[in-house]
Amino acid sequence: MNTHAPRVTALALLLVTASVVSACSRSEDDAAAPAASSTSPAPTTAGGTAPDTSAAGTTAAGAPESSASPTTAAATPAPPQPAVTVSELDEIGTPGLDSDDAFCSSWSRFAGSFQVVAVTAAFGSGPPEDLAALEVAAAPTVTRAYEGLLANWPDELAEEEALVADEFLGPFARRSAEARDALDAVEADDAAISAISEAWLDGLARRDPSTPEFVVDLADGEWATIDEAAVVFAARRVPFGSDPSLVTNVVTPLTDEYLAVSCPDQGTLSGQEVDSP
């Protein structure tokens, strides 16, 4: 077996999430509002480059942005860099993966996957192609989770469904759909897709927030397929942290409250802080 272990960040008993983003992001002002807690894992920078938060100013989503990209002329603005929200999590694994509530189970798989990619993009030290491969490895799980969320949408959240599905979850879901299509493009068979999905879920179930690694344990053959698909995916989409669609400012108080009250993670997967007993 070959173990790929993309570096994330070592924070003892802390779960790190970025507070801007598409697939689930919100501005710092929203997070501070008394009406609803911040509920969104958010993307950061790509390719294992630590975010530069030295510049003044914020994006529409409240994240610091630098005045120029380090690899371009000063007149070219850099991709927005997110602030970071830290939430306590005192257990091994991703809460809610096997919840009896199909909506909550799908949420845990979607948001947990998003966090792994976002944190690796912000703090990982590997080359850009490793991040693309990580998105491809996550894709079978994420695409199924997104379908599960929409298929089991709670009636009480009906008025926010279209907004959440398209603007809150949609940007990461659409990236994952293209990553999943890349697997089809390299003719990954059903057995390979199943093995990739199972290995990703095992990684989420074993995730230890006190260590700096997320491990996807696959055979060399499956990793060769992922690496080949990652080349296809990288040619179709900009790197994770440079994707402007991942920066949004969506206000979804009903969904925020539902996730905090009804799902096992109590909002931690979306960056919400939970008081310790």
N, C-alpha and C positions, 0 to 999 in steps of 0.2 A: 504494500500500500504506500502511496505517496501522499504526504501531508503538506498541503499549502497552508501557511499560517501568516496571513497579512497582518502587519503590525497595526494596532490601534493605539490606545493610550492607557497607561497604567494609572488608575485612580482607585485607591483602596475603597471598596464598598460604595463606589459612585458610578452612576450611569451617566455618560456624557451625551448630550444632544445639542444640536445647534438650533437657535431659536428663530431662524428664518427658514422658510422653505415652502416649497410647493407641496410636495406630497403631504405636508402637514405642517405648515409653518405659520408663524404669527409674529407680529411686531412686538418689541419690548414694551411699548405703550399698552398694547392689548394685554400682554402678560401681567402688567401691573394693575389693570382695571379690576375693580372689586366685583364686577358682574360675572366674570368667568375667568377660570384659570387658563394659562397657556396650554394648548394641547397639540403639539406637533413636533415630530422629529424633523430636523431640518438639515439641508445640505450645506456643504461648506466648500473648501477648495479641492481641486482635483490633483491626481497624480502624486500623492504623498507629500505635497508641499504644505508646510504649516501656514495657517492664515496670517496675513499681515494686518494687524489691527492698529497700526500706528497713526493712520491718517484720520483727520477729522471728518465729520459728516456721516450721514446714515442713508441707507437705501430706503425705498418705500416701506420695506418690511422692518426697518429699524436696525439693520445691521451696519457696522462700520464699513466704509469703503475707502480704498486708497486712491490717490490722485492719479497714479499711473502704473501700468503693468511693469514689473521688473525686467521684462524682456522686450518691451516696445518703447517707442518714443514717448516723451512726457505728455504729449497731447492725446494719447490713447488711453481711455479710462480702463482700469482693471476690473475684472469681475467682482461683484459685491462680495464682501467677506462677512460671514455671520458672527454674531455674538454667540457665546456659549452658555447654555443653561445646565446646571448640575442638579440632578434629582437623586435622592437616596434610594438604594435598592439593596436589600439585605439578604438576597437569596441567589443561588446559582440557577442559571437558566433564564429564559424569557417568559415572564408570567402570561398565562392564558393560552398557550399554544394548543392545548387539548381541552379547552373550555367546552362545557356542554352547550353553551350559547354559541351558535355557529357564527353570528356576527362578531362576537368578542374573539373567538378563535381566529377568524380571518384577520381581524384588526391586529392581533398580536403577531401574526406571521408577516403581515404587510409592514407594520411599523417597526417591528424588531429587525426586519431585513433592511429597512431604510436606515435605521440607526447604524448598523454595521457598515454600510456603504458610506454614509455621511461622515462618520468618525474616522474611518480609514482614509477618506479623501482629505480630511482636515489634518490628520496627524500621522498618517502612514509615511513610511520612508522608502517604499518601493517605487519602481518605475511606473509611468502612466499605464502601460499595457497590463500591469497587474490589477489596477483598479477596474479596467474594462473587463478583465476576466472575472473579477469578483462580481460585477453586475450581471454578467452572463450566468455565473453559478447561482446567483439569487433568482434569476428570472423565472424559472418554472414555479418556484414557490410564490413569488410576488404576483405573477399573473393569475394564478389560481386563487390566491387570497383576495385580490381585487374583485374577481368574479364572485367570490363568496360573500364579500361585503355587500355588493349590489343585490345579490339574490336574497339576502337575509336582512335587508334594511328595515330597522324598526319603524313601525307605523308612526310613532310619536316624533320621529325625525323627518317626516315626509317633506316638510317645507324647506328643509335644508339639503335634501338629497342631491338635487341637480348641482348645486353650488359645491358641495363637498366632493362629489364624484368627479366633477370636471376640473375645478380649480384647486381644491385642497389635496386630494389624492391623485388626481389625473396626471400631473406632470411626471411624477415618478412612475406611475402605472404605464404611461405611454413609453417612457424610456425602457422599462422592463419588457414591454411587448416587443419592442424592436430587438432587444437582447435575446428574447425567446425566438423571434423570427430568424436571428442569426444562427441559432442552433439548427433550425430547420434548413437553413441555407447550406450548412456543411453536412447535411444529411445525418444528423444525430438520430439514432433510432430510439424506439420507445424504451428499450432497456437502459440506454444511456441517460435519457431524460429522467426516468424513474430513479436511477442511482444518484444523479445530481440532486434531485429534489430531496431524497431521503437524507443524503449527506448534509445538505444545507439545514434541514430541520434538526438533525442531530446536533449540528453546530449551535443552533439557537437554543436547543434544550440544555446544552452543556456550557453555555456562555457564562464565564466567570468575570463579573465586573471589577474584580480586584487584580486581574492580570491584563497585560497589554496585548493579548493575542485573541484572534478569532480563527478557529481551525475548521477547515472543510476537508474531511478525510476521504480521499477518492483514489482509485487506482490510476496508474499512469495513463491508461487508455482514455479514461474519462477526462483527465486533465488535458490531454492532447486535443480532444474534441473541444473543450472549453477555450483553450488557447487559440485554436483555429477560428472559432466563432467570434472570439474577442476582436480579432483583426477585422472581421466583417462589421461588427458592431461599431468599432472605433472609426471606421470609414464613413459610417452613416450618421453618427451623433457626435457633437462636441463633448469634451470631457465633462464629467459630472459637475465639477465646481465652476465650469465656465458656461453652463447651460442657463440662459436667462429665464427660461420657463420655470425654473425651480425657485425663483424669487417671486413671492406673492404676498398679499396682505389680506387674507380672507378671515372674516369674522363669522364664526359658527358657534354661538353660545349654547345652543341646544345639544349639538353633537359633543362639545366640550364637556358639558355636564353629564351627558349619558355615559361617556367613556370613563369619567371619574367615578361615577356612582355604580355603574352596572357591570363593568368589565374587571377581570382579576388584577390587571396592572394598576388600576385606580388612577390612571392618567400619567403614570411614570414614563410610559413609552412615547408619550407626546411631549415630554419635557415638564410635566406638572410635578410640583413638589408635594410630597405626602408627609404629614407630620408623623414622627415616630411616637409610638405609644409610651 
